[in-house]
């Protein structure tokens, strides 16, 4: 008979960290290229500025920087990490996985290391996987990173995307716990809506000598996220066994300020719930947006250790994931 591995009774996030690129890009730098205005961008998205990576701020570099902050916050060494998961759609090499390179630069001791592609929902997917790995006995401590350099694949002349997407990295260390620290995940996909957000086929782009730009159908995505994701968020609360009145923080994917507000209204969140609004100065950083937003809430005192936070993210696929977590 094959022996089964056993793990910790529960898992939780032990620490978070982020990296925000040095280049600040205000709306004024974008408006002329898309025949727009600062007022139009603010009204449509809530964004006043965003961060774009410099040449030296690579996907690997930003991942390593965010991971080091998360490890420091967790109070554990890299030698204790036995699995590294990187969620990204903008590591511009199909192979090798950037996770292996990040693990090596950090000095990890031959951990499992792989990338996942779940677009803006990637970090939440990674948190769920880490939770299952630890409870199932596959890992002891897992490093989950969400990182993007979307400025590389965003058409600066595309009125629908140029003002939205940005760069950055966020990370979390997930480890064992005696008490539940990560609630059941609610996740899924709607592949029938795959054309709502996608990049061009690489072979077609090469033949046309063009960059495989990221394209988005803004209005359909807005409607889908604003209404369908409220149901997902409420289901995640129900599965975690808590009500909206017991929730302390709401950390949705920072896609659009109007979507954030619509979700809060649809879920009927009470005024006592602190809501992440990192998009105003960071833009939409896809897989990095949830950990970056959570880190900012912790740093600014909106989220306190022991608080309950609902994480929810959604993006190209279309895919989504949500879970309630305890704030480290």
PyMOL commands that set and color helices and strands:
alter all, ss='L'
color gray80, all
select helices_A, chain A and resi 27-29+31-34+38-45+59-74+78-80+98-106+119-136+150-152+191-196+202-208+218-240+244-246+257-266+279-282+286-299
alter helices_A, ss='H'
color red, helices_A
select strands_A, chain A and resi 10-19+23-26+49-52+83-87+112-116+141-149+167-177+186-189+197-199+214-216+249-252+274-275+308-315+319-326
alter strands_A, ss='S'
color yellow, strands_A
deselect
rebuild
show_as cartoon
